């Protein structure tokens, strides 16, 4: 009986733990976690106008067209906003990516933060 309870508890904890990660990072309708040839990505964070939130643009080496939308999206296609850069990094860490390096670039007095991530092994 004790072993049965421990087994059920283990299954329950495993389900809860693995259920917290979505394992989907959608960019222009493409789940980049399913693209095996993508090893590195670059995140560019922009401060939203009149807001403390940030918007994240992802470069994974994809070809760009005029209609491309490289912002992080939810599964239904709406743009995913983050409360801060750290909120965005936590999102990517939960979804199988790890931090490599970062650097800021100032364009016309506005900071754009670049983060290089690589796929977790």
C-alpha positions in Angstrom: 0.0 0.0 0.0 2.9 2.3 0.8 4.5 1.7 -2.5 1.2 2.4 -4.3 0.8 5.7 -2.6 4.4 6.7 -3.3 4.0 5.7 -7.0 0.9 7.8 -7.3 2.5 10.7 -5.6 5.5 10.5 -8.0 3.2 10.4 -11.1 1.3 13.4 -9.7 4.4 15.5 -9.0 5.9 14.6 -12.4 2.7 15.6 -14.2 2.5 18.9 -12.4 6.2 19.6 -13.0 6.2 18.8 -16.7 2.8 20.5 -17.2 4.3 23.9 -16.4 6.3 24.2 -19.6 4.5 25.0 -22.8 7.4 23.9 -25.1 6.0 26.2 -27.8 7.7 29.4 -28.8 5.7 30.8 -31.7 7.3 33.3 -34.2 5.2 34.2 -37.3 3.2 31.1 -36.9 6.2 28.8 -36.5 7.1 26.9 -33.3 10.8 27.3 -33.2 11.2 24.6 -30.6 10.2 22.1 -33.4 12.9 23.4 -35.8 15.8 21.0 -35.2 18.2 23.2 -37.3 17.8 26.2 -34.9 20.6 26.1 -32.3 20.8 29.8 -31.5 18.4 32.7 -31.4 18.7 36.4 -30.8 16.1 38.3 -28.8 15.7 42.0 -29.2 13.7 43.8 -26.5 12.0 47.1 -27.1 10.2 49.3 -24.5 6.6 49.6 -25.5 5.5 53.2 -26.1 4.0 54.8 -22.9 4.3 51.5 -21.0 6.7 49.7 -18.7 6.2 46.5 -20.7 8.5 45.2 -23.4 8.0 43.6 -26.7 10.4 40.9 -27.9 11.5 40.3 -31.5 13.2 36.9 -32.3 15.8 36.2 -35.0 16.4 32.5 -35.5 17.9 32.9 -39.0 14.5 32.9 -40.8 14.0 34.5 -44.2 12.2 37.8 -43.8 9.5 39.2 -46.0 7.4 42.4 -45.8 4.6 40.5 -44.1 6.9 38.7 -41.5 6.1 39.3 -37.9 9.1 38.3 -35.8 7.5 39.2 -32.4 6.8 36.4 -29.9 3.2 35.2 -30.3 0.7 33.1 -28.3 -0.7 30.0 -30.0 -3.7 32.0 -31.2 -1.4 34.5 -33.0 -1.7 37.5 -30.7 1.5 39.3 -29.7 3.0 38.1 -26.4 4.1 41.1 -24.3 6.4 40.7 -21.3 6.4 42.7 -18.1 10.2 43.1 -18.3 13.3 41.6 -20.0 13.6 39.1 -17.1 10.0 38.0 -17.6 10.9 37.3 -21.3 14.1 35.5 -20.4 12.1 33.3 -17.8 9.6 32.5 -20.6 12.4 31.3 -22.9 14.2 29.4 -20.1 11.0 27.5 -19.3 10.7 26.7 -23.0 14.1 25.0 -23.5 16.5 27.9 -24.1 19.5 29.1 -22.1 21.2 32.5 -21.8 24.6 33.0 -23.6 25.3 36.7 -23.7 23.8 40.1 -24.1 24.6 43.7 -25.2 22.6 47.0 -25.5 22.5 49.1 -28.7 21.3 52.7 -28.5 19.4 53.9 -31.6 18.2 57.5 -31.7 18.3 57.7 -27.9 16.4 54.4 -27.4 18.0 51.3 -26.0 17.5 48.0 -27.7 18.6 45.0 -25.7 20.1 42.1 -27.6 20.2 38.6 -25.9 21.8 35.6 -27.4 20.3 32.2 -26.3 21.0 28.7 -27.3 19.0 25.5 -27.1 19.3 23.5 -23.9 20.9 20.1 -24.5 
